[in-house]
Amino acid sequence: MEEKTIYLNGSFVPESEAKVSILDSGFNAGDGVYDVTRTFAHKPFKLREHTERLYRSLNYTRIQCPLSMDEMERLTLEVLEKNKRFLGRDDDYAIWQVVTRGVRLSEANRVKGQATVAIYCVNVGFESFARHFVEGARLVIPSTRRTPPQSLEPKAKITNKMNHNMALFEARQVDPKAIPLMLDINGNLSETNSANFFLVIKGVLCTPTNKNVLGGITRETLLSMANDLGIEVMEGDFTPYDLYNAEEAFLAGTSPTIGPVQSVNGLKIGSTVPGPVTFRLITAWSHMVGVDIVAQALNHLGPEERAKLLKAWEERRAAA
């Protein structure tokens, strides 16, 4: 049976043969950085921007990557090309670039040799977020706070995700299908375990300032898109109170792109899902990438559920 191809430390190898030492600092200390680029219609979206962010994370963490940025981008495209044959028409990849500090000596707690570099493709899990386009995501605000910049810079994508995992575990104890919306240490809205966050207040598209969130490529693209559409944008500090009284809200991340929100802590947000601003942005994004991102996601559900949700989406489109 054919396997996907992975780039690992200078070689292209089958997925089952891609092995990393248990002494690798990424395995035993979470000492690494990563970035993820999504494809649309099998073409990478803003790969250069994602790669640049990877190298900003490397610079921040003082990890010396043996590849130049151009080499990293070229190899990422090569990995994608080697794995395209496994994609169906409605499939797409999340392409991961991971760099750890390297292997530690077993005699002492220090790294020997070069950093570990891996590039691989993961199928986008459309079934995990497809329903959100029509039904909306349910959010829960956990007690776990987003790591503050005084401890670790949120703009860097670090492989140690335990902070986000704990927030997810808390939210899922309240609601097995919930997504955690973390606050910063001052009680302001921050981000989820895997996405930036937007809310609409009096027609203005609002999002937490980037001092306590990852500088998302999707986030930046949406801010630019909103300006092009004439939607007023505001970055700042917002609290759960602001969210409870918002007209609409949505998540913004690499794989799902835009995830409309249904409720937070059981309180319904807005009167429709998605709200009018969110709907405009979903439509504009689909036009930009040349893929109906809603239909694509829904096509990964069972036929009965897909037909029901597609009908609801078309009704929403007709009412817009």
N, C-alpha and C positions, 0 to 999 in steps of 0.2 A: 504494500500500500504506500502510495507516494506521500511524502511529508513536506511541510513547509521548510524553507531554507532560512537559516539564521546566520547573521554575521557575528562572529565572536573572536576577538583578539587576532585579527588579520586573516581569518579563514571563513569561508562559507561552508556551513555544515548542516546536515539534516537536524530538524528540531530535537529528535530523540538523542542526538549525539552532542548537543550543546551543553557542556557541563562546566560548572564553576566550582573552585575549591571551597571547602567548608571554612578555610582560613581567610577567604576573601572578606575584606572589610565591609563590603555591602551586605554580606550574609550575617556576619557576627556583630556588626555595630551600626547597621543602617547608614553607613558612611558612603553616600553616593548621591548623584543627582540624575534626573531624567527629564525627557520631554516626550510629548505624544502629538503626532500630526495625523489628521484624518483625511481620508480620500473622499471625494464626491465623484460618482461615475468613474471610479477607479483612478482618479487623478488626485495627487496630493494638493491640499489646500494650504497655502502660505507656509510651505516647508521652510523657506529661508527664515521667516520670522520665528518659527519654532526653534530652529537650529541656533539662531542668534540668542534666543532666551536660554537655551541649554548652556551656551558658552558664558552667558552672564552668571548663571548658577555655578558653573565650574570656577569662574574667577572668584566669586564670593566665597566658595568653600575651599579655595586653594588646591583644587585637584588638577593635576597636570595631565591633560588628555594628550595622547600621542598623535592624534589626528588633528589636522587643521580644520577649520570650519568648512572650507570647500570640500575637503576629503570626506568629512562627515556627511555633507549633503549628497555628494556623489554616491557614496556607499549606501545611503538610505534609499536613493532612487533605484540602485541596483538590486537591493533586497526586495523592494516593491515589485520590480519587473520579474524577478525570479518566482514570485508568489502570486502573480496576477491570475495564473491559470486556474487557481483554486476558487476564484470568485464567481458567484452567480451574477445574473443581471442586476438584481436588487441588493447585492452584497457590497460592502465596502470594508476597508481596513482602518484600524488605528495602528499607526507605525510608531513603535517605541524606540527611543534612543536612550540607552542607560550607560552611565559611566560611574564606576566606583573607584575608590582610592587605590585598590589593588589588594594583593595577597599579603597577609601579615606573617611574619616569622613565627614559627611555633615555639622558638626559644625566648622570644621577647615580643612585647607589644609594639612592634613597629613594622611599617610596610616595606616590602622589598620589591624591586622591579617596577614595571609600568602599571598604569591604571588599567582596570578591566573595562572593555568596551563591547557592548552588545547592541545589535539592531535587529528587531524582529517585528513581524506583523501579527496582530490579533484581530479577529473578526469583530466588527462593531456589533454589540449586543442590542440590536434594535428592539427585541422583544421586552427588554427591561425598561424602556422608556416610551415605546410607541403609544401607549394608552394616554400618556400625559398630554399629548397634543389635543385630545378631545375631552378627556375627563379631568385633567389637571393632576399635578403631584400634590401629595399630602406631606406637609412639613411639620416637624416637631423641633422646638428649641430645647436642646439638652443643657445640662449644667456644665459640661466640658466646654471651655472657651478656646477660641483660636489662639494658637501660640503667638504671643506679642512680639513685635520687632525688637524689644529689649532683650528677648531670649534667642530668637531665631528669625531671620528676615523672611516674612511671608512671600516676598516676590520670588524667592528661589524655590525651585521644585526639588525637594529633598526626598530621597527614597524612603526615609523613615516616616511612615504615615500613621503611627500609633495614635497621635492626637486626634486625627480625623476618624480613625477606626473606633476609638472610644466614644466619640460623638455619635457615630452610626449605631453602635451597640445600644446606647442609651435610647436613641429614638426608636429603634426596632422593638425595644421592650414595651414601649407605649403603643406602637402601631407597627406590625410586622412589615408593612409596605411603606413606612414613612422614610423621609429623607431628613437628615439633621440640618438645621440652619443654626450655625454657631454665632455667638456674640463675641466681641472682643472683651478685653478685661475691664473696659469702661461701660459695658452693657450696650454697646452699639452693634447693629447688624454687621456681620462680616461675610461669611460664605458658607456653602455646604461642604460636605466631605469631598466633593469632586467638581464643584461648579461655582462660578460667580453668581451674584444675586442682583436682581433689578426689581424695582417697584414703581408704580405710577401713582403720583399724587397730584390731583387737580390737573391732569393732562400732561404733567411734566415727568419725563423718564428720569428716575433717580437711581443711584447706585452708590454703595459705600465707597468712600475714598480709598485709594490704593495703598494707604499706609498699613492696613491690616488685612489685605487680601492679595492673592496671587495676581500678577499683572497678566490677565488672560488675553490670549490672542483673539478669541471669540468676543470677549468683552470689548476690546479696543475696536474691533470691526463693527460691532453693533453701535457703539458710540458714534463712530464716523457715519454709519448708515443712517442713524437717527437724525444727525445734522443734515444729511442730504435730503431726507424726507421732510425736513422742516419741523421735526419733533424737538421741543426744548429739552435740554439735558442738564442734570444737576448732579455733581458728585459731592458727597458730604457725609456727615454723621447722622444716621437714622436709627431709631429705637424700635422695639417691638410695638410700641404705641403707634408709631407712624405706619407700620405695616398693617396693624389691625384695622386702621382707617383708610388704607390704600384702596384705589379703584381696581388695581390688578397687580400681579407680580409674576415673575418668571425666572427660571434658572438659565445660565449661559455656560455651556461647556463644550469641549472639543467634539465628543461623539454625538450627544443628543442635539447639540447646537443651541436650541431654544426649548425650554421645558416649562409650559404654562403651569401656574400654581393654582390649586383648588382651595386649599385651606392651610392654616397655620395653628397648631395647638387646638385643632378642632373647630376653629372659627373660619367661616367661609370668607374668602377675599374676593370682592367685586361681585358683579351680577352675572357675568358670562365667562366661560372658559373656551378659548383664550379671550382676554379682553381686547378692545379695538386696537390699542397700540401694539400689543403683543402680536396680534393677527397681522398687522401691517408689516412688522419686522419679519415674521415667518415667511410671508409672501415675498418680500424683498430679498430675503436670503435665498429662497428657492430660485428666484429669477437670477440672482448673482452667480450661483454655482451650477445652474442648468439642470437641477434635479428637484422634483417635487418632494421635499424632505418628509412631508407628512405621509404621502402615499407610499413612499419607499419604506418608511418605518412600519406602517400598518400592514404592508405586504408580508411581514414576517410573523403575523399572527394567524391563528386558525381561520378557515374560510368564513364561518358564521360570525365570529367576533369581528373580523376584518370588514365584512360587508356592513355590519351594524355601525361600526365606528366611521367607516368611509361615508356612509349616508349622513351621519350626524355632522361630519366635517363639511360635506357639500352643502348642507343646510346652513351651516355657519358661514360658508363662503358666499352663499346667495344672499344672506342677510347683511353682509358687510357693505 
